[in-house]
Amino acid sequence: MTLVSVTLVVLASLIHASWNLLAKRAASVGARFVFAYNLVSCAAYTPWVGWLLIHDAVPWSLHGAGFLLLSGLIHLGYSLCLQRGYQVADLSVVYPVARGTGPMLSTIGAFVILGETPRLAGIAGLLLVVAGIVLIATNGRLATFLRPEGQSGLRWGGLTGGFIASYTVVDAITVKTLGIAPVLLDWFNNLLRFVLLAPMVLRDPLRFRDAMRGHWPEAIGVGLLSPLSYILVLEALRHGAPLSIVAPMREMSMMVGALMGLLILREHVGPWRLGGCAVLVVGVMLLGSA
């Protein structure tokens, strides 16, 4: 894995944690905030997409269109499944299970579907990254998974992780094999979510206006940064980075998020989370050397 690819993934993790920090500040707005920042994303990245379309830089084919649609549907399923998980279980259970299961399944998919060769350092790094994610998210209280809500979190988090793994593998094939530009892939995904959420806003535009009052700066930030973070990951894949390494490595955003919570939001970060950060760093170093 080249230095450029490592830099792209690390930068993507920093951006990912940053836009999640902005999204947390508008958590009360719910799905309407999702619509708002998808509106920003579609508008902001349209010139880039338009340039690609005008200059015939897109290898159009029925096969490629099918993968674009499949990716959009999987991303939609991921969003709905994650939201349901948050309704029936704790965030601290669903999120780590989803983010931990996703890269594990993505890496297995890279080995089985894409034919990438597993290496000892990569496998060890993957296991350490997943362990670090769990420690950061649960703060060492693994008994959380034994409670009823924890079991629901395991089920919905695992299913969400399956969607994460699915779109990671599908998107990797789309950009690496079919040559679809990452920005085009992400733009179509955002456009699909925008279209599907539009009826909710159109039914009650005044409620949307009131809900978003004071939250448009966060929506603009998320709308610009969220696609960029994923586009950087896809660019790393497009330039030859192995999916089996990129998938777990991008989860170092959990470490960045924990540090932001400590430094910016003044959240309590105990020894377990600090230890999880250390485990994540070692895992990422192993992945980068694989």
C-alpha positions in Angstrom: 0.0 0.0 0.0 1.6 3.3 -1.2 2.1 6.4 0.9 -0.4 8.2 -1.2 -3.1 5.6 -0.5 -2.3 5.6 3.2 -2.5 9.5 3.2 -5.9 9.4 1.4 -7.4 7.0 3.9 -6.0 8.8 7.0 -7.3 12.1 5.6 -10.6 10.5 5.0 -10.8 9.4 8.6 -10.1 12.9 9.9 -12.8 14.3 7.7 -15.2 11.5 8.6 -14.8 12.2 12.3 -15.2 16.0 11.6 -18.5 15.8 9.8 -19.8 13.4 12.4 -19.0 16.0 15.0 -21.1 18.5 13.1 -23.9 16.0 12.6 -24.1 15.4 16.3 -24.8 19.1 16.9 -28.0 18.7 14.7 -29.0 15.3 16.0 -32.5 16.6 17.1 -33.5 17.5 13.5 -33.4 13.8 12.5 -34.2 12.8 8.9 -34.8 16.3 7.8 -31.2 17.1 8.5 -30.2 14.2 6.3 -32.3 15.6 3.5 -30.7 19.0 4.0 -27.1 17.9 3.8 -27.9 15.6 0.9 -29.3 18.7 -0.9 -26.1 20.5 -0.2 -24.0 17.5 -1.4 -25.9 17.1 -4.6 -25.7 20.8 -5.4 -22.0 21.2 -4.4 -20.7 18.2 -6.4 -22.9 18.7 -9.5 -20.3 20.8 -11.3 -17.7 18.1 -10.8 -20.1 15.4 -12.0 -21.2 17.6 -14.9 -17.6 18.1 -16.0 -17.1 14.3 -16.1 -20.3 13.8 -18.1 -19.6 16.6 -20.6 -16.0 15.4 -21.2 -17.1 11.7 -21.7 -14.9 10.6 -18.9 -17.6 8.1 -17.7 -17.5 4.6 -19.2 -21.2 4.1 -19.6 -22.6 0.6 -19.8 -25.6 -1.4 -18.6 -23.2 -3.2 -16.3 -22.0 0.0 -14.8 -25.5 1.4 -14.5 -26.5 -1.8 -12.7 -23.7 -1.4 -10.2 -24.6 2.3 -9.6 -28.2 1.3 -8.8 -27.1 -1.6 -6.7 -24.8 0.6 -4.7 -27.5 3.2 -4.1 -30.0 0.6 -2.9 -27.4 -0.9 -0.5 -26.6 2.5 0.9 -30.3 3.1 1.4 -30.7 -0.3 3.2 -27.7 0.6 5.3 -29.3 3.9 6.4 -32.7 2.4 7.2 -31.2 -0.5 9.1 -28.9 1.7 11.1 -31.8 4.0 12.0 -33.9 1.0 13.2 -30.9 -0.3 15.3 -30.7 3.1 17.0 -34.5 2.9 17.8 -34.2 -0.4 19.6 -30.7 -0.4 21.1 -28.0 1.9 22.4 -25.7 3.8 20.1 -22.7 2.5 22.0 -23.7 -1.1 21.0 -25.0 -0.7 17.4 -22.2 1.6 16.2 -19.2 -0.5 17.2 -20.8 -3.8 16.1 -21.7 -2.2 12.7 -18.3 -0.6 12.2 -16.4 -3.6 13.5 -18.4 -6.2 11.5 -18.3 -4.1 8.3 -14.5 -4.2 7.8 -14.2 -7.8 8.8 -16.8 -8.9 6.2 -15.3 -6.4 3.7 -11.9 -8.0 4.1 -13.3 -11.5 3.7 -15.1 -10.3 0.6 -11.9 -8.9 -0.8 -10.2 -12.2 -0.3 -13.1 -14.3 -1.7 -14.6 -12.0 -4.4 -11.7 -9.8 -5.5 -9.0 -12.5 -5.1 -6.7 -10.4 -2.8 -4.1 -12.4 -1.0 -4.3 -12.3 2.8 -1.0 -11.5 4.6 -0.2 -12.2 8.2 0.4 -8.5 9.0 -2.8 -7.5 7.4 -4.9 -10.1 9.3 -3.2 -9.1 12.6 -3.8 -5.4 11.9 -7.5 -6.1 11.0 -8.0 -7.9 14.3 -6.4 -5.1 16.3 -8.5 -2.4 14.5 -11.7 -4.3 15.3 -10.6 -4.8 18.9 -9.7 -1.1 19.2 -13.1 -0.1 17.8 -14.9 -2.2 20.4 -12.8 -0.8 23.3 -13.4 2.8 22.2 -17.1 2.4 21.8 -17.9 0.3 24.9 -15.3 1.8 27.2 -14.3 -1.7 28.2 -17.8 -2.7 29.4 -18.2 -5.7 27.2 -21.1 -7.0 29.4 -23.2 -4.4 27.5 -23.7 -7.0 24.8 -25.4 -9.3 27.3 -28.4 -7.0 28.1 -31.6 -7.4 26.0 -31.0 -4.1 24.3 -27.4 -5.2 23.8 -28.6 -8.3 22.0 -30.9 -6.2 19.8 -27.8 -4.1 19.1 -25.8 -7.1 18.1 -28.5 -8.2 15.6 -29.1 -4.8 14.1 -25.5 -3.8 14.3 -24.4 -7.0 12.6 -27.0 -6.5 9.9 -25.9 -2.9 9.4 -22.3 -4.2 9.2 -23.4 -6.5 6.5 -24.7 -3.6 4.5 -21.4 -1.7 5.1 -19.4 -4.7 3.9 -21.7 -5.1 0.9 -21.5 -1.5 -0.3 -17.8 -1.5 0.3 -17.2 -4.5 -1.9 -19.7 -3.3 -4.6 -18.2 0.2 -4.6 -14.7 -1.2 -4.8 -15.7 -3.2 -7.9 -17.4 -0.2 -9.4 -14.4 2.1 -9.1 -11.5 -0.4 -9.5 -12.9 -2.7 -12.2 -15.6 -0.7 -14.0 -13.7 2.6 -13.9 -16.6 4.7 -12.5 -15.3 7.9 -10.9 -15.7 7.9 -7.1 -17.3 11.3 -7.1 -19.9 10.1 -9.7 -20.7 7.0 -7.6 -21.1 9.0 -4.4 -23.2 11.7 -6.1 -25.7 9.1 -7.4 -26.0 7.6 -3.9 -26.7 11.1 -2.4 -29.1 11.8 -5.2 -31.1 8.6 -4.5 -31.4 9.5 -0.8 -32.4 13.0 -1.7 -35.2 11.9 -4.0 -36.5 9.3 -1.5 -36.6 11.8 1.4 -38.1 14.7 -0.7 -41.7 13.6 -0.3 -41.3 13.9 3.5 -40.2 17.5 3.2 -42.7 18.4 0.5 -45.6 17.2 2.7 -44.7 19.8 5.4 -42.2 22.4 4.2 -42.9 24.7 7.1 -41.9 22.0 9.6 -38.7 21.5 7.6 -37.9 25.2 7.7 -38.5 25.4 11.4 -36.5 22.2 12.2 -33.5 23.5 10.2 -33.5 27.0 11.7 -30.0 27.5 13.1 -28.7 24.2 11.7 -27.8 25.1 8.1 -24.1 25.7 8.9 -23.9 22.1 10.1 -25.8 20.9 7.1 -23.4 22.7 4.8 -20.4 21.3 6.6 -21.7 17.8 6.5 -22.9 18.1 2.9 -19.4 19.1 1.8 -17.3 16.9 4.0 -19.3 13.6 4.1 -19.0 12.9 0.3 -15.3 14.1 0.4 -14.4 11.6 3.1 -15.8 8.7 1.1 -14.5 9.9 -2.2 -11.0 9.9 -0.8 -11.4 6.3 0.3 -12.7 5.3 -3.2 -9.8 7.1 -4.8 -7.4 5.1 -2.7 -9.1 1.9 -4.0 -9.0 3.2 -7.5 -5.3 3.8 -7.3 -4.7 0.1 -6.4 -4.9 0.0 -2.6 -6.2 -3.4 -1.4 -9.8 -3.4 -0.1 -8.7 -5.9 2.6 -6.5 -3.1 4.1 -8.5 0.0 3.2 -11.8 -1.3 4.7 -10.5 -1.7 8.3 -8.0 1.1 8.1 -10.7 3.7 7.5 -12.2 2.8 10.8 -9.5 4.7 12.5 -12.0 7.6 12.4 -13.3 6.0 15.7 -10.0 6.9 17.3 -10.2 10.5 15.8 -13.7 10.8 17.1 -12.7 9.7 20.6 -10.0 12.3 20.6 -12.4 15.0 19.3 -14.8 14.1 22.0 -12.1 14.5 24.6 -10.6 17.7 23.3 -13.6 19.5 21.8 -16.7 18.2 23.5 -14.9 17.6 26.9 -16.4 14.1 27.1 -15.0 11.6 29.6 -12.4 9.3 28.0 -11.2 6.7 30.4 -8.3 4.3 30.2 -10.2 1.7 28.2 -10.9 4.2 25.4 -7.3 5.5 25.5 -6.1 1.9 25.3 -8.5 1.3 22.4 -6.9 4.2 20.6 -3.4 2.7 21.2 -4.6 -0.7 19.8 -6.1 1.1 16.8 -2.9 2.9 16.1 -0.9 -0.4 16.2 -3.5 -2.0 13.9 -3.3 0.8 11.4 0.4 0.6 11.3 0.3 -3.1 10.6 -2.2 -2.6 7.9 -0.1 0.1 6.3 2.9 -2.2 6.2 1.0 -5.2 4.8 
